[in-house]
Amino acid sequence: LLQQYGPTFGPIIQFLLLMCSGVGIPLGEDIINIPAGILVAKGDMEFWPVLIAAYVGVCGGDILWFFIVSRWGARLLHIKWFKRFLHPRRLLQAKYRIDRSGAWVIVVARFIPASRTTVITVAGMLHLPFWKFTLATMSCVLVTAPIQVGAGWLIGREIASQGTYNLIQWSIGGFLLLVVIIVTSVLWR
């Protein structure tokens, strides 16, 4: 879609795909933003509209999902199969962590692969204040969206390869995991 309609509607399509990603359709934001960056490097799309669409789309999708879950997610707690999936004891542990750490849980989840939607869902169901969630999300996306579009641009210019981006992404994830382990062990003591 981005390549076919890129020159005319690329940022709009990118924004809509990112909004779909935010409400549970399994499209990773990097799967959308990196190809958009490649198309920018090839001259098929403009840089600033792509970057703005990446930022607003990711933030908008996450905020929309948080709103939906905080508004109607409590009904899930009364469904039998959901109780088996997410035991009330685990919910209490998550509530304790969110009450204690607040927005930092959102910040850490943003940089751990495959944890963002789950943490947003739990934070919404457990009523993390909207302003804390929004501030944490918007701050983190200021970092992640330009990195993803920039990585796509580098790949498109053939300065870096997809393997280089994966190495950088896993290195950052490993570093953050190490920080989480150290902080957890210090708090545990």
C-alpha positions in Angstrom: 0.0 0.0 0.0 2.7 2.4 0.9 4.7 1.8 -2.2 1.7 1.8 -4.5 0.1 4.9 -3.1 3.2 6.5 -1.5 3.6 9.7 -3.5 0.0 10.8 -2.9 -1.5 9.1 0.1 1.6 7.4 1.8 1.5 9.3 5.1 -2.2 8.9 5.4 -2.0 5.1 4.8 0.9 4.9 7.2 -1.2 6.7 9.9 -4.2 4.5 9.3 -2.1 1.3 9.5 -0.5 2.5 12.7 -3.9 3.3 14.2 -5.0 -0.3 13.3 -1.8 -1.5 15.0 -2.7 0.3 18.1 -6.2 -1.2 18.5 -5.1 -4.8 18.4 -4.5 -5.7 14.7 -1.1 -7.4 14.8 0.9 -5.0 12.8 4.1 -3.9 14.4 4.9 -0.3 14.2 8.4 -1.1 12.9 6.8 -3.2 10.1 5.1 0.0 8.9 7.7 2.7 9.7 10.8 1.1 8.4 9.4 0.5 4.9 8.1 4.1 5.0 11.7 5.2 5.7 12.9 3.1 2.8 10.4 4.8 0.5 11.6 8.2 1.8 15.2 7.3 0.9 14.1 6.3 -2.6 12.3 9.5 -3.1 8.8 8.1 -3.2 7.6 9.9 -0.1 8.5 13.1 1.8 10.5 12.8 5.1 8.5 15.2 7.4 5.0 13.9 6.6 6.3 10.4 7.1 7.9 11.2 10.4 4.8 13.1 11.6 2.5 10.2 10.5 4.8 7.8 12.3 4.6 9.8 15.6 1.0 10.7 15.5 -0.1 7.2 14.3 1.8 5.3 17.0 0.7 7.7 19.8 -2.8 7.8 18.5 -3.1 4.1 18.3 -1.7 3.5 21.8 -3.9 6.2 23.3 -7.0 4.9 21.6 -6.3 1.4 22.8 -5.7 2.6 26.3 -8.9 4.6 26.3 -10.9 1.6 25.0 -9.5 -0.7 27.6 -9.8 1.7 30.5 -13.4 2.4 29.5 -14.7 -1.1 28.8 -11.9 -3.5 29.8 -13.2 -4.1 33.3 -16.0 -6.3 31.7 -13.3 -8.7 30.7 -12.5 -9.4 34.3 -15.9 -11.1 34.8 -15.5 -13.5 31.9 -14.5 -17.1 33.0 -12.0 -17.8 30.2 -10.3 -14.5 30.8 -9.9 -15.3 34.5 -8.1 -18.5 33.5 -5.8 -16.5 31.2 -5.1 -13.7 33.6 -5.6 -15.0 37.2 -6.8 -12.4 39.7 -3.5 -12.9 41.7 -1.5 -11.8 38.6 -3.8 -8.8 38.2 -3.1 -7.8 41.8 0.6 -8.2 41.2 0.3 -6.0 38.1 -1.8 -3.5 40.0 0.9 -3.3 42.7 3.6 -2.7 40.1 1.6 -0.1 38.2 0.7 1.7 41.4 4.3 1.6 42.5 6.1 2.3 39.2 3.4 4.1 37.3 4.4 5.3 33.9 7.8 3.7 34.1 6.1 0.3 33.4 4.9 1.9 30.1 8.3 3.2 29.3 10.0 -0.2 29.8 7.3 -2.0 27.9 7.8 0.3 24.9 11.3 -1.1 24.4 10.7 -4.8 25.1 9.4 -6.6 22.0 5.9 -8.0 22.1 5.0 -6.5 25.5 3.6 -3.1 24.6 0.0 -4.1 23.9 -0.2 -6.3 26.9 1.1 -3.7 29.3 -1.2 -1.0 27.8 -4.1 -3.4 28.2 -3.3 -4.1 31.9 -2.5 -0.5 32.6 -5.9 0.6 31.1 -7.8 -2.1 32.9 -6.2 -1.1 36.2 -6.8 2.6 35.6 -3.4 4.1 35.3 -4.1 7.9 35.2 -4.6 8.9 31.6 -2.1 11.8 31.8 0.7 9.5 33.0 0.1 7.1 30.2 -0.1 9.8 27.6 3.1 11.5 28.8 5.1 8.2 28.9 3.9 7.1 25.5 4.4 10.4 23.8 7.9 10.8 25.3 9.0 7.3 24.2 7.6 7.6 20.7 9.7 10.7 20.3 12.6 8.3 20.4 11.3 5.2 18.7 9.5 6.7 15.7 12.5 8.6 14.4 14.7 5.6 15.0 12.5 3.4 12.9 12.0 5.9 10.1 15.7 6.7 10.2 16.6 3.0 10.1 14.4 2.6 7.0 16.1 5.6 5.4 19.5 4.1 6.1 18.4 0.8 4.6 17.0 2.6 1.6 20.2 4.4 1.0 22.0 1.1 1.4 24.1 2.5 4.3 22.8 -0.2 6.6 21.2 -3.5 6.2 18.1 -5.1 7.9 20.6 -7.2 9.8 22.3 -4.1 11.2 18.9 -2.7 12.3 18.1 -6.0 14.0 21.4 -6.1 15.7 20.9 -2.5 17.0 17.3 -3.3 18.1 18.3 -6.5 20.0 21.3 -4.7 21.6 19.1 -1.9 22.9 16.6 -4.5 24.1 19.3 -6.5 25.8 20.7 -3.4 27.5 17.2 -2.5 28.8 16.7 -6.0 30.0 20.0 -5.9 31.8 18.9 -2.6 33.4 15.6 -4.1 34.4 17.3 -7.1 36.0 19.7 -4.9 37.9 17.0 -2.6 39.2 14.8 -5.6 40.1 17.6 -7.3 42.0 18.4 -4.0 43.9 14.7 -3.6 44.7 14.4 -7.2 45.7 17.2 -6.9 48.2 
